[in-house]
Amino acid sequence: MVETPAARLFSLLEVLQARPSATGAELAGALGVTERTLRRYVQRLVDLGIPVDSERGPYGGYRLRPRFRLPPLMLTADEAVAVTLGLAVGHRLGVGAAAPAAAAALAKLLRVLPDSLRERVAALQDSLGVVVPPPRAADVDPSVLADLGAAAGLRRRVRFVHRSAGGSDRQRSVDPYGVVFHAGRWYLVGYDHLRADLRTFRLDRLRNVATTGERFPPPNDFDAVAHLVRSLAEVPYGWDVEVVLHIDAEQARRLVPSTVGTIEPHPDGTLLRVGAESPQSAARHLLMMGVPFTVIRPDELRQALRDLAAEALKAATVTLHPGSTGGGSGGPDPHGR
């Protein structure tokens, strides 16, 4: 469907409400128009009394004037349900302190909905159960999450104290590229000026977070999620493991999370490279996958597999008397008595 100029005008207003600031190129791309046409739309909003501020320069852009308020947004039934679902699961994502705010926001939403839609959303709220893995680390302060997300969007440098895994604290100055939630933890991905390289930081290890007035140029085609997944997969372990899975790459990707290891095609199936804390743990995880494989390295993994096979064979040959939990004449006593 072709959008009318009026529809694009409303779309522009929605984008400006959703973003603290956006460049002309970003807004033009979102609307599917040229930057010259975008400037006409911006002027139309100004003519309608909506204060849109513009900033010139390489990092300039457009934004709604602070404290400007628009009339309440009317939600469709599907939009109301989507908001309810988002609020229901949001506080389970390692931001426990946000739970009261989520409950308050949902209460406000219910107050302004039409009666029929309010009943539907309230029923959904009462019957909805959410089971997600508990956070693996301490809760993240919602204000820290919001500040870092805003700094990334506005391309503002941040400073904070980072505590390493060993417990030492150090001041860092970082150009934030994105904030990512993965496997129970929140991460900041950005350019670390101390290390002069890209780095990933766990948010629960940050304190004294502050946004500076310094701006940084946007990275070209940078994907914070892809970088995080790749960096987690490349975390060094005590043992480097290489095996050939005798399945195709598509099947392997369904079995091996991208944060666990890397896979690539191989003449005999798929080559899997992973890090492991020990040959024994690698052997157990590989056997749990339930697919045939061949070990390339290390040799210690082959021995760990032989040891597990011996344990499995021993367990398979033990028999017990009916109704007994101890050892019987049919085989060795597994408790060594």
PyMOL commands that set and color helices and strands:
alter all, ss='L'
color gray80, all
select helices_A, chain A and resi 5-18+24-31+35-47+77-90+96-112+115-127+142-154+203-205+224-233+249-255+279-289+299-317
alter helices_A, ss='H'
color red, helices_A
select strands_A, chain A and resi 52-55+61-64+156-163+169-182+185-192+197-202+206-215+239-245+261-266+269-276+293-297
alter strands_A, ss='S'
color yellow, strands_A
deselect
rebuild
show_as cartoon
